Amino acid sequence: SKTTTKSQKKNTVANLKEPINVPDNNQLDVPALEASVKCKNIIALKVIAKRK
């Protein structure tokens, strides 16, 4: 039996700061996710650089 229900998955997504769109076939858009993470990392690095 599956331990995760659809409502649990929705709660998990809702708990993230930014919602990740999960299509009905449950395949995440990995390239888009990686791009957004890279973008956030670049912004974070710029902020850290400014603090020094």
TORSE-222567 format. One record per atom (N, C-alpha, C, O): residue in three letters; x, y, z. Coordinates in steps of 0.2 Angstrom, whole numbers, padded with zeros to 4 digits, always signed. Example, Ala and Ser with C-alpha at 12.3 -4.5 7.8 and 13.67 -1.06 7.14 Angstrom:
Ala+0066-0028+0039/Ala+0062-0022+0039/Ala+0066-0016+0039/Ala+0071-0017+0042/Ser+0064-0011+0035/Ser+0068-0005+0036/Ser+0064+0000+0039/Ser+0067+0006+0040/
***
This chain:
Ser+0004-0006+0000/Ser+0000+0000+0000/Ser+0004+0006+0000/Ser+0010+0006+0003/Lys+0002+0011-0003/Lys+0006+0018-0004/Lys+0005+0021+0003/Lys+0000+0022+0006/Thr+0011+0024+0006/Thr+0011+0027+0012/Thr+0009+0035+0011/Thr+0006+0038+0016/Thr+0011+0038+0005/Thr+0009+0045+0004/Thr+0003+0045+0000/Thr+0002+0042-0005/Thr-0002+0050+0003/Thr-0008+0051+0000/Thr-0007+0058-0004/Thr-0002+0061-0003/Lys-0012+0059-0008/Lys-0012+0065-0012/Lys-0012+0071-0008/Lys-0009+0076-0009/Ser-0016+0071-0002/Ser-0016+0076+0003/Ser-0010+0078+0006/Ser-0008+0083+0007/Gln-0006+0072+0008/Gln+0000+0073+0011/Gln+0005+0076+0006/Gln+0009+0080+0008/Lys+0005+0074+0000/Lys+0009+0077-0005/Lys+0008+0085-0006/Lys+0012+0089-0006/Lys+0001+0087-0006/Lys-0001+0094-0006/Lys+0002+0097+0000/Lys+0004+0103-0001/Asn+0002+0094+0006/Asn+0004+0098+0012/Asn+0012+0099+0011/Asn+0014+0104+0013/Thr+0015+0094+0009/Thr+0023+0094+0008/Thr+0024+0100+0003/Thr+0029+0104+0005/Val+0021+0101-0002/Val+0022+0106-0007/Val+0020+0113-0004/Val+0024+0118-0005/Ala+0015+0113+0000/Ala+0013+0119+0003/Ala+0018+0121+0009/Ala+0018+0127+0010/Asn+0021+0116+0012/Asn+0026+0118+0017/Asn+0032+0122+0014/Asn+0036+0125+0018/Leu+0034+0121+0008/Leu+0039+0124+0005/Leu+0038+0131+0004/Leu+0032+0133+0003/Lys+0043+0135+0004/Lys+0042+0143+0004/Lys+0039+0144-0003/Lys+0035+0149-0003/Glu+0042+0141-0008/Glu+0039+0142-0015/Glu+0036+0136-0017/Glu+0039+0131-0017/Pro+0029+0136-0020/Pro+0026+0130-0022/Pro+0030+0127-0028/Pro+0032+0131-0033/Ile+0031+0121-0029/Ile+0033+0118-0035/Ile+0027+0114-0038/Ile+0024+0111-0035/Asn+0026+0116-0044/Asn+0021+0113-0048/Asn+0022+0106-0050/Asn+0027+0104-0054/Val+0018+0102-0047/Val+0019+0094-0049/Val+0013+0092-0053/Val+0007+0093-0051/Pro+0015+0091-0059/Pro+0009+0089-0064/Pro+0006+0082-0061/Pro+0008+0079-0057/Asp+0000+0081-0065/Asp-0004+0075-0062/Asp+0000+0068-0063/Asp-0001+0064-0059/Asn+0005+0068-0068/Asn+0009+0062-0068/Asn+0015+0062-0063/Asn+0019+0057-0064/Asn+0015+0067-0059/Asn+0020+0067-0053/Asn+0027+0067-0056/Asn+0032+0065-0053/Gln+0028+0070-0062/Gln+0035+0071-0064/Gln+0037+0078-0064/Gln+0034+0083-0067/Leu+0042+0080-0059/Leu+0044+0087-0058/Leu+0048+0089-0064/Leu+0051+0085-0068/Asp+0047+0096-0065/Asp+0051+0099-0071/Asp+0058+0100-0068/Asp+0060+0105-0066/Val+0063+0095-0069/Val+0069+0095-0065/Val+0073+0101-0068/Val+0076+0105-0064/Pro+0074+0102-0075/Pro+0078+0107-0077/Pro+0076+0114-0075/Pro+0080+0118-0073/Ala+0069+0115-0074/Ala+0067+0122-0072/Ala+0068+0122-0064/Ala+0070+0128-0062/Leu+0068+0117-0060/Leu+0070+0117-0053/Leu+0077+0119-0052/Leu+0079+0123-0048/Glu+0081+0115-0056/Glu+0088+0116-0056/Glu+0090+0124-0058/Glu+0094+0127-0055/Ala+0087+0126-0063/Ala+0088+0133-0065/Ala+0086+0138-0059/Ala+0090+0143-0058/Ser+0080+0137-0056/Ser+0078+0141-0051/Ser+0083+0141-0045/Ser+0084+0146-0041/Val+0085+0135-0043/Val+0090+0134-0038/Val+0097+0138-0039/Val+0099+0141-0035/Lys+0099+0137-0045/Lys+0105+0140-0047/Lys+0104+0148-0047/Lys+0109+0151-0044/Cys+0099+0150-0049/Cys+0097+0157-0049/Cys+0097+0160-0041/Cys+0100+0165-0040/Lys+0094+0156-0037/Lys+0094+0158-0030/Lys+0101+0158-0027/Lys+0103+0162-0023/Asn+0105+0153-0029/Asn+0112+0152-0026/Asn+0116+0158-0028/Asn+0120+0161-0025/Ile+0115+0160-0035/Ile+0119+0166-0037/Ile+0117+0172-0033/Ile+0121+0176-0032/Ile+0111+0173-0032/Ile+0108+0179-0028/Ile+0111+0179-0021/Ile+0113+0184-0019/Ala+0111+0173-0018/Ala+0114+0172-0011/Ala+0121+0174-0011/Ala+0124+0177-0007/Leu+0125+0172-0016/Leu+0132+0173-0017/Leu+0133+0180-0017/Leu+0138+0183-0014/Lys+0129+0184-0021/Lys+0130+0191-0022/Lys+0129+0195-0016/Lys+0132+0199-0014/Val+0124+0192-0012/Val+0122+0195-0005/Val+0128+0194-0001/Val+0130+0199+0003/Ile+0131+0188+0000/Ile+0136+0187+0004/Ile+0142+0191+0002/Ile+0146+0194+0007/Ala+0143+0192-0004/Ala+0149+0196-0007/Ala+0148+0203-0004/Ala+0153+0206-0003/Lys+0142+0206-0005/Lys+0141+0213-0003/Lys+0142+0214+0005/Lys+0145+0219+0007/Arg+0141+0209+0009/Arg+0142+0209+0016/Arg+0149+0210+0018/Arg+0151+0213+0023/Lys+0154+0207+0014/Lys+0161+0207+0016/Lys+0164+0214+0016/Lys+0170+0214+0017/
***
